[in-house]
Amino acid sequence: MTIYDDDVFRMACAQFEVIADYLSIGKNHRERLMYPKRAVAVTLPVHMDDGSTKTFQGYRVQHHLTLGPTKGGTRFAPSLSMGETAALAMWMSWKCALANLPYGGAKGGIAVDPAKLSRTELEALSRRYMQEMIPFVGPHTDIMGPDMGTNEQIMAWFMDTYSVYQGYAVSEIVTGKPVSIGGTEGRREATGRGVVYLIERAMNMLKMDSEKSTAIVQGFGNVGSVAALSLALKSGLKIVGISDAHAAIYNPKGIDVEAAEQHVHKKGHLRAFDQGDHVDPNELLTMKCDVLVPAAVDRVITGKNARKLQCRILAEGANGPTTPDADLILEKRWDEIFVIPDILCNAGGVIVSYFEWVQGLQSFRWTETEVTDKLFRILEHSFIQVIRRAKEHKISHRTAAMAIGVERVLKAKMMRGLFP
């Protein structure tokens, strides 16, 4: 038993063990690669609007600092645990290494439902979290970014809290912040755009006609909504299914994604959206489509439903959406389902966050066109590497992607050695 004991962390470790076996990594190096360098848990007392004081639990895990500072999002979610945070930090390490970014992986957050807080309470909690993290983070130590339940405004509060402590503006302490205070054009859309770019590359390889193809997007948050809009308006796919935490909608004739986005902007959810049949969220994943994009939470593709998937391309917009049991099934269906693994598929966010960090350090700016072009170049290079390795070694796309990332981290650790 460790402080990371959690189903999600065990899943991340199981995935790593597969790669370690494939790469013939010894036991001593396995533990060094797998377990985080540093984990912090903090208690966050906040004055609530009703006059009471409520405490929340916060976490930050830094997986490794071998290649540079750590980088990772900050998640506000009711069920967040130290184990889940550690798993996400580990996946971020392999993701950054695959994209050849000078980062180790990190993740953090608070166990809270942000929808149940007033704006005043949310600001107080966000600022308290950053205040507690100041001894452990910095532009050259650990750079925070947004994740599930957080946004540009929260990143702005993080930056301001850290900057007040330092006595001057430190924009490079966080990424995903508003453009008006040093953010990057296109950062909010980066993950979704990256997902779509890789879907288009896969469709091109498979010789699929986008105008005759359909897609289901599970999760209509920042990543899912951007991906759905781009697939429909830019790539020409028919979106036949969408879902969020409140509703799952299916319409074989197609869904007006722009109308869905406007509905969510007004109502905050898809519950009352009526452009199709409301179906079981779990069944939506197994309905027939050409492209399936799980872009919500982890562990939704399991050993129970992996055999039922009817898609040609599985594009993992979320972190850890496919369990190891499901992977074993998908490996046998490699000629039926083309998997774009999460550490490749959703890497667009951290890649553009890297650009934002560099801009902050250099007080330099790129245009959105330049940022998007640089993003696609890095994704293209990573995509080609993964496909080539998978074909040459006759392994799954996930194994190929993770192996490239793990190898780079292992090589760096071996070169630097152990401090006596």
LODOVO-816125 format. One record per residue (C-alpha): residue number from 1; x, y, z. Coordinates in steps of 0.05 Angstrom, whole numbers, plus 5000, padded with zeros to 4 digits. Example, Ala and Ser with C-alpha at 12.3 -4.5 7.8 and 13.67 -1.06 7.14 Angstrom:
// LODOVO-816125
+-----+------+------+------+
! seq !   c1 !   c2 !   c3 !
+-----+------+------+------+
!   1 ! 5246 ! 4910 ! 5156 !
!   2 ! 5273 ! 4979 ! 5143 !
+-----+------+------+------+
// end
This chain:
// LODOVO-816125
+-----+------+------+------+
! seq !   c1 !   c2 !   c3 !
+-----+------+------+------+
!   1 ! 5000 ! 5000 ! 5000 !
!   2 ! 5025 ! 5070 ! 4983 !
!   3 ! 4996 ! 5140 ! 4988 !
!   4 ! 4978 ! 5132 ! 4914 !
!   5 ! 4934 ! 5070 ! 4924 !
!   6 ! 4877 ! 5083 ! 4876 !
!   7 ! 4845 ! 5048 ! 4817 !
!   8 ! 4869 ! 5101 ! 4767 !
!   9 ! 4941 ! 5098 ! 4792 !
!  10 ! 4940 ! 5022 ! 4790 !
!  11 ! 4916 ! 5028 ! 4718 !
!  12 ! 4973 ! 5076 ! 4700 !
!  13 ! 5023 ! 5028 ! 4733 !
!  14 ! 4994 ! 4969 ! 4695 !
!  15 ! 5003 ! 5006 ! 4629 !
!  16 ! 5074 ! 5023 ! 4649 !
!  17 ! 5091 ! 4951 ! 4666 !
!  18 ! 5070 ! 4930 ! 4596 !
!  19 ! 5119 ! 4981 ! 4567 !
!  20 ! 5174 ! 4962 ! 4618 !
!  21 ! 5167 ! 4889 ! 4597 !
!  22 ! 5170 ! 4908 ! 4523 !
!  23 ! 5233 ! 4951 ! 4536 !
!  24 ! 5263 ! 4899 ! 4584 !
!  25 ! 5272 ! 4952 ! 4639 !
!  26 ! 5300 ! 4924 ! 4704 !
!  27 ! 5263 ! 4927 ! 4770 !
!  28 ! 5305 ! 4982 ! 4801 !
!  29 ! 5295 ! 5028 ! 4743 !
!  30 ! 5221 ! 5011 ! 4739 !
!  31 ! 5206 ! 5038 ! 4808 !
!  32 ! 5248 ! 5100 ! 4795 !
!  33 ! 5210 ! 5113 ! 4731 !
!  34 ! 5141 ! 5098 ! 4759 !
!  35 ! 5136 ! 5131 ! 4826 !
!  36 ! 5132 ! 5208 ! 4831 !
!  37 ! 5190 ! 5249 ! 4854 !
!  38 ! 5146 ! 5293 ! 4899 !
!  39 ! 5075 ! 5294 ! 4923 !
!  40 ! 5042 ! 5348 ! 4965 !
!  41 ! 4975 ! 5347 ! 5001 !
!  42 ! 4947 ! 5411 ! 5031 !
!  43 ! 4886 ! 5430 ! 5072 !
!  44 ! 4851 ! 5492 ! 5046 !
!  45 ! 4806 ! 5530 ! 5095 !
!  46 ! 4759 ! 5580 ! 5061 !
!  47 ! 4709 ! 5631 ! 5088 !
!  48 ! 4643 ! 5613 ! 5055 !
!  49 ! 4588 ! 5663 ! 5036 !
!  50 ! 4544 ! 5640 ! 5094 !
!  51 ! 4596 ! 5659 ! 5145 !
!  52 ! 4622 ! 5588 ! 5157 !
!  53 ! 4692 ! 5563 ! 5146 !
!  54 ! 4699 ! 5500 ! 5103 !
!  55 ! 4762 ! 5460 ! 5089 !
!  56 ! 4780 ! 5427 ! 5024 !
!  57 ! 4835 ! 5378 ! 5005 !
!  58 ! 4885 ! 5397 ! 4952 !
!  59 ! 4941 ! 5358 ! 4917 !
!  60 ! 5001 ! 5369 ! 4872 !
!  61 ! 5044 ! 5312 ! 4844 !
!  62 ! 5110 ! 5324 ! 4806 !
!  63 ! 5128 ! 5259 ! 4771 !
!  64 ! 5199 ! 5275 ! 4749 !
!  65 ! 5244 ! 5335 ! 4737 !
!  66 ! 5297 ! 5299 ! 4696 !
!  67 ! 5285 ! 5336 ! 4631 !
!  68 ! 5265 ! 5404 ! 4659 !
!  69 ! 5210 ! 5432 ! 4703 !
!  70 ! 5145 ! 5394 ! 4711 !
!  71 ! 5083 ! 5414 ! 4674 !
!  72 ! 5011 ! 5395 ! 4686 !
!  73 ! 4940 ! 5418 ! 4694 !
!  74 ! 4900 ! 5434 ! 4757 !
!  75 ! 4835 ! 5395 ! 4764 !
!  76 ! 4775 ! 5415 ! 4808 !
!  77 ! 4733 ! 5352 ! 4815 !
!  78 ! 4694 ! 5322 ! 4874 !
!  79 ! 4727 ! 5253 ! 4870 !
!  80 ! 4799 ! 5276 ! 4860 !
!  81 ! 4849 ! 5236 ! 4901 !
!  82 ! 4925 ! 5233 ! 4908 !
!  83 ! 4926 ! 5168 ! 4868 !
!  84 ! 4888 ! 5197 ! 4810 !
!  85 ! 4932 ! 5259 ! 4811 !
!  86 ! 4994 ! 5215 ! 4810 !
!  87 ! 4967 ! 5175 ! 4751 !
!  88 ! 4953 ! 5238 ! 4711 !
!  89 ! 5023 ! 5264 ! 4727 !
!  90 ! 5054 ! 5199 ! 4702 !
!  91 ! 5014 ! 5201 ! 4637 !
!  92 ! 5036 ! 5274 ! 4628 !
!  93 ! 5109 ! 5252 ! 4634 !
!  94 ! 5102 ! 5203 ! 4576 !
!  95 ! 5061 ! 5254 ! 4537 !
!  96 ! 5113 ! 5309 ! 4543 !
!  97 ! 5170 ! 5262 ! 4526 !
!  98 ! 5133 ! 5235 ! 4465 !
!  99 ! 5125 ! 5307 ! 4440 !
! 100 ! 5199 ! 5320 ! 4458 !
! 101 ! 5181 ! 5377 ! 4505 !
! 102 ! 5232 ! 5395 ! 4560 !
! 103 ! 5184 ! 5377 ! 4616 !
! 104 ! 5169 ! 5324 ! 4667 !
! 105 ! 5096 ! 5310 ! 4682 !
! 106 ! 5056 ! 5340 ! 4739 !
! 107 ! 4983 ! 5346 ! 4760 !
! 108 ! 4945 ! 5378 ! 4816 !
! 109 ! 4878 ! 5400 ! 4839 !
! 110 ! 4825 ! 5404 ! 4893 !
! 111 ! 4771 ! 5354 ! 4913 !
! 112 ! 4712 ! 5400 ! 4901 !
! 113 ! 4653 ! 5411 ! 4855 !
! 114 ! 4666 ! 5482 ! 4828 !
! 115 ! 4593 ! 5487 ! 4805 !
! 116 ! 4571 ! 5488 ! 4878 !
! 117 ! 4615 ! 5548 ! 4896 !
! 118 ! 4598 ! 5621 ! 4886 !
! 119 ! 4648 ! 5663 ! 4847 !
! 120 ! 4674 ! 5693 ! 4911 !
! 121 ! 4684 ! 5625 ! 4943 !
! 122 ! 4717 ! 5598 ! 4880 !
! 123 ! 4766 ! 5655 ! 4878 !
! 124 ! 4783 ! 5647 ! 4952 !
! 125 ! 4794 ! 5572 ! 4944 !
! 126 ! 4837 ! 5582 ! 4881 !
! 127 ! 4881 ! 5634 ! 4913 !
! 128 ! 4889 ! 5593 ! 4976 !
! 129 ! 4911 ! 5533 ! 4936 !
! 130 ! 4964 ! 5572 ! 4898 !
! 131 ! 4987 ! 5605 ! 4963 !
! 132 ! 4998 ! 5536 ! 4994 !
! 133 ! 5035 ! 5513 ! 4931 !
! 134 ! 5084 ! 5572 ! 4926 !
! 135 ! 5141 ! 5535 ! 4962 !
! 136 ! 5136 ! 5477 ! 4912 !
! 137 ! 5123 ! 5511 ! 4844 !
! 138 ! 5157 ! 5562 ! 4800 !
! 139 ! 5171 ! 5578 ! 4727 !
! 140 ! 5232 ! 5533 ! 4729 !
! 141 ! 5204 ! 5481 ! 4777 !
! 142 ! 5131 ! 5467 ! 4763 !
! 143 ! 5084 ! 5505 ! 4716 !
! 144 ! 5009 ! 5498 ! 4727 !
! 145 ! 4955 ! 5498 ! 4673 !
! 146 ! 4879 ! 5488 ! 4668 !
! 147 ! 4844 ! 5421 ! 4669 !
! 148 ! 4775 ! 5394 ! 4684 !
! 149 ! 4736 ! 5444 ! 4727 !
! 150 ! 4785 ! 5501 ! 4718 !
! 151 ! 4791 ! 5556 ! 4666 !
! 152 ! 4826 ! 5620 ! 4644 !
! 153 ! 4798 ! 5659 ! 4703 !
! 154 ! 4825 ! 5610 ! 4754 !
! 155 ! 4893 ! 5612 ! 4720 !
! 156 ! 4891 ! 5688 ! 4725 !
! 157 ! 4878 ! 5683 ! 4800 !
! 158 ! 4936 ! 5633 ! 4806 !
! 159 ! 4983 ! 5680 ! 4769 !
! 160 ! 4962 ! 5741 ! 4810 !
! 161 ! 4970 ! 5705 ! 4876 !
! 162 ! 5040 ! 5681 ! 4858 !
! 163 ! 5059 ! 5749 ! 4829 !
! 164 ! 5037 ! 5786 ! 4892 !
! 165 ! 5081 ! 5740 ! 4932 !
! 166 ! 5141 ! 5754 ! 4886 !
! 167 ! 5128 ! 5828 ! 4881 !
! 168 ! 5125 ! 5831 ! 4805 !
! 169 ! 5084 ! 5800 ! 4749 !
! 170 ! 5105 ! 5727 ! 4735 !
! 171 ! 5062 ! 5707 ! 4675 !
! 172 ! 5102 ! 5644 ! 4662 !
! 173 ! 5081 ! 5611 ! 4727 !
! 174 ! 5017 ! 5586 ! 4694 !
! 175 ! 4992 ! 5572 ! 4623 !
! 176 ! 4922 ! 5574 ! 4596 !
! 177 ! 4911 ! 5644 ! 4624 !
! 178 ! 4875 ! 5701 ! 4588 !
! 179 ! 4911 ! 5732 ! 4529 !
! 180 ! 4905 ! 5800 ! 4562 !
! 181 ! 4955 ! 5780 ! 4617 !
! 182 ! 5004 ! 5739 ! 4575 !
! 183 ! 4963 ! 5680 ! 4550 !
! 184 ! 4971 ! 5651 ! 4481 !
! 185 ! 4923 ! 5657 ! 4423 !
! 186 ! 4893 ! 5589 ! 4409 !
! 187 ! 4910 ! 5556 ! 4476 !
! 188 ! 4838 ! 5542 ! 4495 !
! 189 ! 4824 ! 5508 ! 4428 !
! 190 ! 4892 ! 5473 ! 4424 !
! 191 ! 4873 ! 5404 ! 4452 !
! 192 ! 4810 ! 5398 ! 4410 !
! 193 ! 4846 ! 5422 ! 4347 !
! 194 ! 4901 ! 5372 ! 4359 !
! 195 ! 4850 ! 5316 ! 4366 !
! 196 ! 4818 ! 5335 ! 4299 !
! 197 ! 4886 ! 5342 ! 4264 !
! 198 ! 4904 ! 5271 ! 4284 !
! 199 ! 4835 ! 5244 ! 4265 !
! 200 ! 4844 ! 5275 ! 4196 !
! 201 ! 4914 ! 5243 ! 4190 !
! 202 ! 4885 ! 5175 ! 4209 !
! 203 ! 4827 ! 5182 ! 4160 !
! 204 ! 4876 ! 5200 ! 4106 !
! 205 ! 4917 ! 5137 ! 4121 !
! 206 ! 4855 ! 5094 ! 4121 !
! 207 ! 4829 ! 5128 ! 4057 !
! 208 ! 4763 ! 5148 ! 4091 !
! 209 ! 4718 ! 5201 ! 4060 !
! 210 ! 4703 ! 5254 ! 4113 !
! 211 ! 4641 ! 5277 ! 4077 !
! 212 ! 4612 ! 5207 ! 4084 !
! 213 ! 4636 ! 5194 ! 4155 !
! 214 ! 4602 ! 5201 ! 4223 !
! 215 ! 4628 ! 5217 ! 4292 !
! 216 ! 4606 ! 5210 ! 4365 !
! 217 ! 4638 ! 5256 ! 4416 !
! 218 ! 4631 ! 5234 ! 4489 !
! 219 ! 4643 ! 5295 ! 4532 !
! 220 ! 4621 ! 5364 ! 4509 !
! 221 ! 4669 ! 5406 ! 4551 !
! 222 ! 4727 ! 5447 ! 4526 !
! 223 ! 4761 ! 5390 ! 4487 !
! 224 ! 4698 ! 5355 ! 4463 !
! 225 ! 4660 ! 5416 ! 4440 !
! 226 ! 4720 ! 5444 ! 4401 !
! 227 ! 4733 ! 5376 ! 4370 !
! 228 ! 4659 ! 5367 ! 4351 !
! 229 ! 4654 ! 5436 ! 4320 !
! 230 ! 4718 ! 5427 ! 4280 !
! 231 ! 4699 ! 5357 ! 4256 !
! 232 ! 4632 ! 5383 ! 4232 !
! 233 ! 4650 ! 5451 ! 4204 !
! 234 ! 4722 ! 5441 ! 4181 !
! 235 ! 4727 ! 5366 ! 4165 !
! 236 ! 4655 ! 5355 ! 4142 !
! 237 ! 4638 ! 5296 ! 4186 !
! 238 ! 4566 ! 5286 ! 4210 !
! 239 ! 4563 ! 5288 ! 4286 !
! 240 ! 4511 ! 5236 ! 4305 !
! 241 ! 4523 ! 5234 ! 4380 !
! 242 ! 4545 ! 5280 ! 4436 !
! 243 ! 4542 ! 5277 ! 4512 !
! 244 ! 4562 ! 5311 ! 4576 !
! 245 ! 4555 ! 5293 ! 4650 !
! 246 ! 4479 ! 5306 ! 4646 !
! 247 ! 4455 ! 5277 ! 4580 !
! 248 ! 4473 ! 5235 ! 4519 !
! 249 ! 4441 ! 5251 ! 4453 !
! 250 ! 4440 ! 5209 ! 4389 !
! 251 ! 4412 ! 5228 ! 4321 !
! 252 ! 4432 ! 5187 ! 4259 !
! 253 ! 4411 ! 5246 ! 4215 !
! 254 ! 4462 ! 5291 ! 4248 !
! 255 ! 4465 ! 5342 ! 4304 !
! 256 ! 4473 ! 5417 ! 4297 !
! 257 ! 4536 ! 5424 ! 4339 !
! 258 ! 4534 ! 5500 ! 4337 !
! 259 ! 4464 ! 5498 ! 4366 !
! 260 ! 4487 ! 5449 ! 4419 !
! 261 ! 4545 ! 5495 ! 4438 !
! 262 ! 4498 ! 5555 ! 4444 !
! 263 ! 4450 ! 5514 ! 4487 !
! 264 ! 4506 ! 5494 ! 4534 !
! 265 ! 4531 ! 5566 ! 4537 !
! 266 ! 4461 ! 5588 ! 4560 !
! 267 ! 4440 ! 5528 ! 4604 !
! 268 ! 4507 ! 5500 ! 4626 !
! 269 ! 4490 ! 5429 ! 4603 !
! 270 ! 4458 ! 5387 ! 4548 !
! 271 ! 4400 ! 5362 ! 4591 !
! 272 ! 4344 ! 5398 ! 4554 !
! 273 ! 4376 ! 5397 ! 4485 !
! 274 ! 4324 ! 5365 ! 4439 !
! 275 ! 4359 ! 5351 ! 4372 !
! 276 ! 4356 ! 5276 ! 4379 !
! 277 ! 4341 ! 5217 ! 4424 !
! 278 ! 4366 ! 5218 ! 4496 !
! 279 ! 4402 ! 5152 ! 4505 !
! 280 ! 4441 ! 5115 ! 4559 !
! 281 ! 4510 ! 5149 ! 4563 !
! 282 ! 4544 ! 5081 ! 4565 !
! 283 ! 4507 ! 5057 ! 4503 !
! 284 ! 4528 ! 5119 ! 4464 !
! 285 ! 4599 ! 5094 ! 4464 !
! 286 ! 4580 ! 5030 ! 4429 !
! 287 ! 4534 ! 5060 ! 4376 !
! 288 ! 4555 ! 5056 ! 4304 !
! 289 ! 4600 ! 5112 ! 4278 !
! 290 ! 4665 ! 5120 ! 4240 !
! 291 ! 4700 ! 5162 ! 4292 !
! 292 ! 4691 ! 5156 ! 4367 !
! 293 ! 4721 ! 5210 ! 4411 !
! 294 ! 4719 ! 5196 ! 4486 !
! 295 ! 4735 ! 5266 ! 4512 !
! 296 ! 4709 ! 5265 ! 4583 !
! 297 ! 4735 ! 5222 ! 4640 !
! 298 ! 4780 ! 5162 ! 4648 !
! 299 ! 4762 ! 5087 ! 4644 !
! 300 ! 4701 ! 5091 ! 4599 !
! 301 ! 4726 ! 5039 ! 4548 !
! 302 ! 4730 ! 4975 ! 4589 !
! 303 ! 4735 ! 4900 ! 4581 !
! 304 ! 4659 ! 4898 ! 4582 !
! 305 ! 4646 ! 4945 ! 4523 !
! 306 ! 4710 ! 4942 ! 4481 !
! 307 ! 4683 ! 4884 ! 4440 !
! 308 ! 4620 ! 4924 ! 4425 !
! 309 ! 4654 ! 4986 ! 4396 !
! 310 ! 4630 ! 4999 ! 4325 !
! 311 ! 4678 ! 5055 ! 4305 !
! 312 ! 4736 ! 5054 ! 4255 !
! 313 ! 4777 ! 5106 ! 4292 !
! 314 ! 4782 ! 5113 ! 4368 !
! 315 ! 4811 ! 5181 ! 4383 !
! 316 ! 4825 ! 5188 ! 4458 !
! 317 ! 4813 ! 5261 ! 4475 !
! 318 ! 4810 ! 5245 ! 4550 !
! 319 ! 4866 ! 5221 ! 4595 !
! 320 ! 4864 ! 5146 ! 4607 !
! 321 ! 4796 ! 5131 ! 4575 !
! 322 ! 4815 ! 5059 ! 4559 !
! 323 ! 4831 ! 5007 ! 4612 !
! 324 ! 4885 ! 4954 ! 4606 !
! 325 ! 4832 ! 4900 ! 4598 !
! 326 ! 4802 ! 4938 ! 4540 !
! 327 ! 4871 ! 4947 ! 4510 !
! 328 ! 4879 ! 4872 ! 4505 !
! 329 ! 4814 ! 4868 ! 4466 !
! 330 ! 4831 ! 4927 ! 4421 !
! 331 ! 4899 ! 4898 ! 4404 !
! 332 ! 4863 ! 4837 ! 4375 !
! 333 ! 4818 ! 4885 ! 4336 !
! 334 ! 4876 ! 4925 ! 4308 !
! 335 ! 4853 ! 4915 ! 4236 !
! 336 ! 4782 ! 4940 ! 4255 !
! 337 ! 4796 ! 4998 ! 4301 !
! 338 ! 4852 ! 5049 ! 4291 !
! 339 ! 4870 ! 5075 ! 4361 !
! 340 ! 4900 ! 5145 ! 4371 !
! 341 ! 4925 ! 5137 ! 4443 !
! 342 ! 4913 ! 5192 ! 4493 !
! 343 ! 4985 ! 5214 ! 4504 !
! 344 ! 4988 ! 5230 ! 4430 !
! 345 ! 4916 ! 5249 ! 4416 !
! 346 ! 4906 ! 5301 ! 4470 !
! 347 ! 4977 ! 5329 ! 4470 !
! 348 ! 4957 ! 5393 ! 4436 !
! 349 ! 4942 ! 5428 ! 4502 !
! 350 ! 5010 ! 5417 ! 4533 !
! 351 ! 5046 ! 5432 ! 4468 !
! 352 ! 5014 ! 5501 ! 4462 !
! 353 ! 5024 ! 5510 ! 4537 !
! 354 ! 5098 ! 5501 ! 4523 !
! 355 ! 5094 ! 5557 ! 4472 !
! 356 ! 5059 ! 5601 ! 4523 !
! 357 ! 5112 ! 5586 ! 4575 !
! 358 ! 5168 ! 5603 ! 4526 !
! 359 ! 5133 ! 5668 ! 4507 !
! 360 ! 5127 ! 5687 ! 4580 !
! 361 ! 5201 ! 5673 ! 4593 !
! 362 ! 5222 ! 5713 ! 4532 !
! 363 ! 5168 ! 5767 ! 4534 !
! 364 ! 5154 ! 5749 ! 4462 !
! 365 ! 5090 ! 5736 ! 4424 !
! 366 ! 5068 ! 5692 ! 4366 !
! 367 ! 5004 ! 5699 ! 4326 !
! 368 ! 4950 ! 5646 ! 4330 !
! 369 ! 4967 ! 5623 ! 4260 !
! 370 ! 5040 ! 5614 ! 4279 !
! 371 ! 5021 ! 5577 ! 4343 !
! 372 ! 4974 ! 5529 ! 4306 !
! 373 ! 5026 ! 5516 ! 4252 !
! 374 ! 5078 ! 5498 ! 4304 !
! 375 ! 5028 ! 5454 ! 4340 !
! 376 ! 5012 ! 5414 ! 4278 !
! 377 ! 5085 ! 5406 ! 4261 !
! 378 ! 5100 ! 5374 ! 4329 !
! 379 ! 5038 ! 5330 ! 4325 !
! 380 ! 5057 ! 5307 ! 4255 !
! 381 ! 5126 ! 5287 ! 4278 !
! 382 ! 5099 ! 5249 ! 4338 !
! 383 ! 5045 ! 5215 ! 4296 !
! 384 ! 5095 ! 5190 ! 4244 !
! 385 ! 5141 ! 5164 ! 4298 !
! 386 ! 5085 ! 5125 ! 4332 !
! 387 ! 5058 ! 5095 ! 4268 !
! 388 ! 5128 ! 5076 ! 4244 !
! 389 ! 5146 ! 5042 ! 4309 !
! 390 ! 5080 ! 5005 ! 4313 !
! 391 ! 5089 ! 4977 ! 4243 !
! 392 ! 5163 ! 4959 ! 4250 !
! 393 ! 5155 ! 4925 ! 4318 !
! 394 ! 5085 ! 4898 ! 4306 !
! 395 ! 5058 ! 4930 ! 4369 !
! 396 ! 4997 ! 4971 ! 4386 !
! 397 ! 4996 ! 5046 ! 4377 !
! 398 ! 4991 ! 5056 ! 4452 !
! 399 ! 5052 ! 5012 ! 4465 !
! 400 ! 5091 ! 5049 ! 4411 !
! 401 ! 5072 ! 5118 ! 4438 !
! 402 ! 5087 ! 5102 ! 4510 !
! 403 ! 5152 ! 5065 ! 4493 !
! 404 ! 5179 ! 5127 ! 4457 !
! 405 ! 5162 ! 5171 ! 4517 !
! 406 ! 5188 ! 5122 ! 4570 !
! 407 ! 5253 ! 5110 ! 4531 !
! 408 ! 5268 ! 5185 ! 4529 !
! 409 ! 5257 ! 5193 ! 4604 !
! 410 ! 5297 ! 5130 ! 4620 !
! 411 ! 5355 ! 5152 ! 4576 !
! 412 ! 5357 ! 5220 ! 4610 !
! 413 ! 5356 ! 5189 ! 4680 !
! 414 ! 5412 ! 5141 ! 4662 !
! 415 ! 5455 ! 5197 ! 4634 !
! 416 ! 5445 ! 5242 ! 4695 !
! 417 ! 5455 ! 5184 ! 4744 !
! 418 ! 5438 ! 5183 ! 4818 !
! 419 ! 5462 ! 5236 ! 4866 !
! 420 ! 5501 ! 5200 ! 4922 !
+-----+------+------+------+
// end
